[in-house]
Amino acid sequence: MDRKTTGIIAYLTLVGWLIAFCAGDREGAKFHLNQSLVLIIANVIVNVCGYIPLIGHIVSPVLSLVLFIFWVIGFVYACQDQEKEIPILGGIKILNA
């Protein structure tokens, strides 16, 4: 897979991320692999926080909507083959550049 395809597939669920990481152009799409991984981890954290009584039931849906908007932004950037960071979470680096 080329860099653009790898970046797009990385945003398609955890399975898509794993396929992109294992079979794609890791070096060329490392930016989008990292952005997608940050969103996946943030989504897991928000879902776990959803189990907190009262506060979790209010905050979790709002944060889930925010993460969905960030996902759409990252997906559009990957489709346009741009390396722009997603808002707020974009500065977090998990994969070494």
C-alpha positions in Angstrom: 0.0 0.0 0.0 1.2 3.5 -0.7 1.4 6.2 1.9 -2.1 7.8 1.2 -3.9 4.4 1.3 -2.1 3.4 4.5 -3.1 6.7 6.2 -6.8 6.3 5.2 -7.0 2.6 6.3 -5.3 3.6 9.6 -8.5 5.5 10.6 -10.8 2.6 9.9 -11.2 1.0 13.3 -8.5 -0.9 15.3 -8.4 -3.7 12.7 -7.8 -1.1 10.0 -5.0 0.4 12.0 -3.4 -3.0 12.5 -3.6 -3.8 8.8 -2.1 -0.4 7.9 0.6 -0.8 10.5 1.6 -4.4 9.4 1.0 -4.2 5.6 1.2 -0.5 4.7 3.9 2.1 4.2 4.8 2.5 7.9 7.5 5.2 7.3 5.5 7.3 4.9 2.2 7.2 6.9 3.7 7.2 10.4 2.0 10.6 11.0 -1.5 9.3 10.3 -0.8 5.9 12.1 0.1 7.9 15.2 -2.9 10.3 15.0 -5.2 7.3 14.6 -3.7 5.4 17.5 -4.1 8.5 19.7 -7.8 8.6 18.8 -8.2 4.9 19.4 -6.6 5.1 22.9 -8.6 8.3 23.7 -11.8 6.5 22.7 -11.1 3.6 25.0 -10.4 6.0 27.9 -13.7 7.8 27.2 -15.6 4.6 27.0 -14.2 3.4 30.3 -15.0 6.7 31.9 -18.6 6.2 30.8 -19.0 3.6 33.5 -18.5 6.2 36.3 -21.9 6.8 37.8 -23.7 10.1 37.0 -20.7 12.1 35.7 -19.6 9.4 33.3 -23.1 9.2 31.8 -23.0 12.9 31.1 -19.4 13.5 30.0 -18.8 10.3 28.0 -21.4 11.0 25.2 -20.1 14.6 24.8 -16.4 13.5 24.6 -17.4 10.6 22.2 -18.9 13.2 19.9 -15.8 15.4 20.1 -13.6 12.4 19.3 -15.8 11.5 16.4 -15.4 15.0 15.0 -11.6 14.7 15.5 -11.8 11.3 13.7 -13.6 13.0 10.7 -11.0 15.7 10.6 -8.1 13.2 10.6 -9.8 11.0 8.0 -10.3 14.0 5.7 -6.6 15.0 6.2 -5.5 11.5 5.3 -7.7 11.5 2.2 -6.2 14.8 1.1 -2.7 13.4 1.9 -2.0 16.3 4.3 -0.1 16.0 7.6 -2.1 18.4 9.7 -2.6 17.5 13.4 -6.0 16.9 14.8 -7.1 19.5 17.4 -6.1 19.1 21.0 -4.8 15.5 20.7 -2.6 16.0 17.7 0.5 16.9 19.6 0.7 13.5 21.4 3.3 11.3 19.9 3.2 7.6 20.6 5.0 6.2 17.5 8.6 7.4 17.2 9.2 9.6 14.2 
